[in-house]
Amino acid sequence: MGKSKVTTIVVNYPENQAPTWVEPRAYKPYRFGLGKLSKNPLVAICMNPSAARDETSDRTVNRVIAASQKLGYDGWVVFNTYPERATDAANMDEFDVILSQENVAVIKEFLIKNELKEVWGAWGDLKYEALKQGRDAILKVLAEQDIKVFHFAPPTKAGNPRHPLYLKVEVERKRYL
């Protein structure tokens, strides 16, 4: 078995913020989504998953949780442009179209089922093709479902919404799409 692509650093969830939903439930080398389900969750679409799972969090997820609390949401959900787990996206495998399609299907089903009309674009600048292709497929579904994407200013120099680790969350939001 090769070296893990995911950090071994353990980060705890903030008090009372452990996820109530993880897809898939059993730990896999990919993750489609996780969150603390509620009537009004902050839904973020980040880059790709790292270590967060049902029992332990990671820095990115904890930043999404902090933003949800600051903005008055009663829960949080994190999806990603591509579902392969890797703390450093440079360590990801080649793009897997089936895995990407399954990721998009989970996101679409969740958003429709929960009647959500906006998501937080939080992927940052994407350097790898799998991340870009995954983002484009998600944006297509969001547009088809008339789901808006917002971000917190300022965008990156390339015009992308900033990743949660690299921004200060403010109440003021900007429309991405």
TORKOL-788595 format. One record per residue (C-alpha): residue in three letters; x, y, z. Coordinates in steps of 0.2 Angstrom, whole numbers, plus 5000, padded with zeros to 4 digits. Example, Ala and Ser with C-alpha at 12.3 -4.5 7.8 and 13.67 -1.06 7.14 Angstrom:
<rs>
ALA506249785039/SER506849955036/
</rs>
This chain:
<rs>
MET500050005000/GLY500750174995/LYS500950325006/SER499350415011/LYS498850575001/VAL498050645017/THR498750725032/THR498850635048/ILE498550795058/VAL497050775068/VAL495850925070/ASN494350915081/TYR492650985076/PRO492051135086/GLU490851095100/ASN489151035094/GLN489751045075/ALA490150865071/PRO489350815055/THR487650725055/TRP487850675036/VAL489350605027/GLU489350535010/PRO489950395008/ARG489750355027/ALA491250235027/TYR492950315025/LYS493550305007/PRO494950384997/TYR493550504991/ARG492150604999/PHE490650674990/GLY490050785005/LEU489850805023/GLY488950925035/LYS487850965049/LEU486150955042/SER484851095046/LYS483451195039/ASN484651335033/PRO486451265031/LEU487851365023/VAL488351255008/ALA490151275002/ILE490951204986/CYS492851194990/MET494251114980/ASN494450934985/PRO494250845002/SER495650815014/ALA495550725031/ALA493850775037/ARG492650635041/ASP491350595053/GLU492450585068/THR493850715064/SER493850885055/ASP495150975045/ARG495651165044/THR494551195029/VAL492951125036/ASN493251215052/ARG493351375043/VAL491751335034/ILE490951295051/ALA491551465058/ALA490851555043/SER489151475045/GLN489151525063/LYS489651705059/LEU488351725046/GLY486951655056/TYR486651485047/ASP486051345058/GLY487151215049/TRP488451185036/VAL488851065021/VAL490451055012/PHE490550984994/ASN492050994982/THR492451014964/TYR493250844964/PRO492950704977/GLU494750624978/ARG495550654995/ALA497250734995/THR497850865007/ASP498950934992/ALA497950924976/ALA499650894967/ASN499550714974/MET497850674966/ASP497650534953/GLU497150564935/PHE495350624932/ASP494050494934/VAL492450534924/ILE491450414934/LEU491950474951/SER491650654945/GLN489950614938/GLU489450524955/ASN490050684964/VAL489050794954/ALA487450684956/VAL487650684975/ILE487750874975/LYS486350894963/GLU485250774973/PHE485650864989/LEU485351034983/ILE483650994975/LYS483050884989/ASN483451035001/GLU482751164990/LEU484351264991/LYS484551414979/GLU486351474983/VAL488051404987/TRP489651474992/GLY490951454979/ALA492551424989/TRP493751324978/GLY495151454975/ASP496251444959/LEU496251264952/LYS497851204945/TYR497351024941/GLU496250964927/ALA495250854938/LEU494751004949/LYS494351114934/GLN493350984925/GLY492350944941/ARG492051124944/ASP491451154926/ALA490251004928/ILE489551074945/LEU489351244938/LYS488351174923/VAL487151084935/LEU486951244946/ALA486551344931/GLU485251214925/GLN484451214942/ASP484551414944/ILE485651394959/LYS486651554962/VAL488551554967/PHE489151684979/HIS490951724986/PHE491751834998/ALA492751984991/PRO494051994985/PRO494151864972/THR495851794968/LYS496951884954/ALA496251754942/GLY494451794947/ASN494051644956/PRO493151634973/ARG494451624987/HIS494651454997/PRO494151465015/LEU495851455022/TYR496351615012/LEU495051745016/LYS494151835029/VAL492251795029/GLU491251955030/VAL489351975029/GLU489452055012/ARG489451934998/LYS489751954980/ARG488951854966/TYR490051744956/LEU488751674944/
</rs>
